[in-house]
Amino acid sequence: MERRFVPSLITTEAWEGYTFAGLDIRIKESTDYYGAVLWPSAIVLCHFLDSHRETYNLMDKNVIEIGAGTGLVTIVTSLLGARVTSTDLPDILGNLRYNVNRNTRGRCQHPPHVTELTWGNNVEETFPRASDCFDYIMAADVVYAHPYLTELMETFDHLCQDNTVILWAMRYRLDRENTFVERFQKLFHLEELYDLPSLMIKLFRATRRFPCSQQHRCPA
């Protein structure tokens, strides 16, 4: 039997409260899973999106968040007007869906879609390149001490079309993460938007170095 986190609807719960897009947001965490804990990189990315609305206008844009965790970035991008697909592993989806539904229901033009995405696993079947076209890929703290960095790179490469912009907040902890950034730069142009040394967090903007093959491009 698979173990999945489902937040209780009747017991007293602890919340983390935030204000973005002019609205109060309440986030439920689960300490049983690293992926269901809110990390500072997500807050940094949300602050950037909220304070740079003119430069990065998300209204009616197609956005996918990978490794969505507690859903804060998904919630904020939805409140800012985007059409959001929010993804994570199966055992995270219960908490993710709970947070997203609670904070976006009746508040946004495009209700976000929460679905499973296991990096590197049947990504083309789940998100066909010819039809699933994203203006932005959001990622917060997806690089850490796990063995799936190759699969993460493959997922970035698959989801990123010629005109897609990746906004990626990352906390530096280990040399492995520096190595990933070096590999990432072989496929993507990388621009540093924020550097927060006190938090060991950097925020990057990235685009493809090489165009997609013609058969994999979204229709114009």
C-alpha positions in Angstrom: 0.0 0.0 0.0 1.4 3.4 -1.0 1.7 6.0 1.8 0.3 9.3 0.8 -0.2 12.5 2.9 -3.8 13.7 3.2 -4.3 16.7 5.4 -6.9 16.4 8.2 -10.0 18.4 7.8 -11.1 18.3 11.4 -8.1 18.6 13.7 -6.4 21.9 14.7 -3.6 22.5 12.1 -0.6 24.7 12.0 -0.3 27.1 9.1 2.3 29.3 7.6 0.8 32.6 6.5 2.0 34.8 3.6 0.8 37.8 1.6 1.3 37.9 -2.2 -0.7 39.4 -5.0 -2.5 41.5 -2.3 -4.0 38.4 -0.8 -3.4 36.3 2.3 -2.2 32.8 1.7 -2.1 30.0 4.2 0.2 27.0 3.6 -0.1 23.6 5.3 3.2 21.7 5.5 3.9 18.0 6.2 7.2 17.3 8.0 6.9 13.6 6.8 8.1 14.6 3.4 10.9 16.9 2.2 8.8 17.8 -0.8 5.8 18.9 1.4 7.9 21.5 3.3 8.0 25.1 2.3 11.6 26.1 1.5 12.9 29.7 1.4 13.6 29.5 -2.4 9.9 29.3 -3.1 9.3 32.5 -1.0 12.1 34.3 -3.0 10.6 33.3 -6.3 7.1 34.4 -5.2 8.5 37.8 -4.0 10.2 38.3 -7.4 7.1 37.5 -9.4 4.9 39.7 -7.2 7.3 42.7 -7.4 8.1 42.3 -11.1 4.6 42.1 -12.5 5.3 44.5 -15.4 8.4 42.8 -16.5 7.0 39.3 -16.1 3.3 39.7 -16.8 1.8 36.3 -16.1 -1.8 37.2 -17.2 -3.1 34.3 -19.3 0.3 32.8 -19.7 0.8 29.0 -19.7 2.9 28.0 -16.7 4.1 24.7 -15.4 5.7 24.3 -11.9 7.9 21.3 -11.4 8.5 20.0 -7.9 5.7 22.2 -6.6 5.9 20.9 -3.0 3.5 22.9 -0.8 2.2 24.8 -3.8 3.1 28.4 -2.9 4.6 29.3 -6.3 1.6 27.7 -8.0 -0.8 29.7 -5.9 1.0 33.0 -6.5 1.3 32.5 -10.2 -2.4 31.6 -10.4 -3.4 34.6 -8.4 -1.3 36.7 -10.8 -3.4 35.5 -13.7 -1.6 32.5 -15.2 -2.9 29.2 -16.4 -0.9 26.9 -14.1 -0.1 23.2 -14.2 1.3 22.2 -10.9 3.3 19.0 -10.7 5.1 16.8 -8.1 5.5 13.1 -7.1 2.4 11.1 -6.2 2.9 11.1 -2.5 3.1 14.9 -2.4 -0.1 15.5 -4.4 -2.6 15.3 -1.5 -1.0 18.1 0.4 -0.3 20.1 -2.8 -3.8 19.9 -4.0 -5.2 20.8 -0.6 -3.1 24.0 -0.4 -3.8 25.0 -4.0 -7.5 24.5 -3.8 -7.8 26.3 -0.5 -5.9 29.3 -1.6 -7.1 29.7 -5.2 -10.8 28.6 -5.2 -12.9 31.6 -6.3 -9.8 33.9 -6.4 -8.3 33.4 -9.8 -9.4 33.5 -13.4 -7.8 30.1 -14.3 -8.1 27.4 -11.7 -4.7 25.6 -11.5 -4.4 21.9 -12.5 -2.5 19.7 -10.1 -1.0 16.5 -11.6 1.7 13.9 -11.2 5.1 14.4 -12.8 8.0 12.0 -12.1 11.1 13.5 -13.6 12.4 11.6 -16.6 9.5 9.1 -16.5 7.2 9.1 -19.5 7.4 12.9 -19.8 6.6 12.9 -23.5 3.5 10.8 -22.9 2.3 13.0 -20.1 3.3 16.4 -21.7 3.7 15.9 -25.5 6.0 18.6 -26.9 3.8 19.1 -29.9 0.8 20.2 -27.9 1.8 21.1 -24.3 3.5 24.5 -24.7 4.5 26.6 -21.7 5.5 30.2 -21.6 7.2 29.7 -18.2 8.6 26.9 -16.2 8.8 27.6 -12.5 11.2 25.7 -10.2 12.1 26.4 -6.6 14.7 24.3 -4.7 14.4 21.3 -7.1 18.2 20.7 -6.9 19.3 19.1 -3.7 20.9 15.9 -2.4 18.9 13.4 -4.5 19.9 10.9 -7.2 17.6 12.2 -9.9 19.6 15.2 -11.3 19.9 13.6 -14.7 16.2 13.0 -14.9 15.6 16.6 -13.7 17.8 17.9 -16.6 15.9 15.7 -19.1 12.6 17.2 -17.8 13.8 20.8 -18.1 15.0 20.0 -21.6 11.7 18.4 -22.6 9.4 21.0 -21.2 11.4 24.0 -22.4 10.4 25.2 -25.9 12.2 27.8 -28.0 10.2 30.7 -26.4 9.9 29.2 -22.9 11.4 31.1 -20.0 12.6 29.2 -16.9 12.5 31.0 -13.6 14.5 28.9 -11.1 15.3 29.7 -7.5 18.1 27.5 -6.0 19.7 27.2 -2.6 23.4 26.2 -2.8 24.3 23.5 -0.3 26.7 21.0 -1.9 29.2 20.8 -4.7 26.8 18.5 -6.6 24.6 21.5 -7.1 27.4 23.6 -8.6 28.0 20.7 -11.0 24.4 20.6 -12.0 24.5 24.3 -12.8 27.5 23.8 -15.0 25.7 21.0 -16.9 22.6 23.1 -17.1 24.5 25.9 -18.9 25.5 23.6 -21.7 21.8 23.4 -22.7 20.5 26.8 -21.5 21.4 30.4 -21.4 21.5 31.3 -17.7 21.1 34.8 -16.3 21.4 35.6 -12.6 18.5 37.8 -11.4 19.0 37.7 -7.6 21.9 36.7 -5.4 21.0 36.4 -1.6 24.3 35.3 0.1 22.7 35.4 3.6 20.2 32.7 2.4 22.6 31.0 -0.1 19.9 31.4 -2.7 20.2 32.5 -6.3 17.4 33.2 -8.7 18.0 32.5 -12.4 16.3 33.1 -15.7 17.1 30.6 -18.4 16.2 30.0 -22.1 17.2 27.3 -24.6 20.6 27.5 -26.2 19.6 25.3 -29.2 16.2 25.3 -30.9 13.8 22.4 -30.6 13.6 20.1 -33.6 10.8 21.1 -36.1 8.6 18.1 -35.3 8.7 18.9 -31.6 7.8 22.6 -31.8 4.4 23.9 -30.7 2.3 25.5 -33.5 2.8 29.2 -33.9 
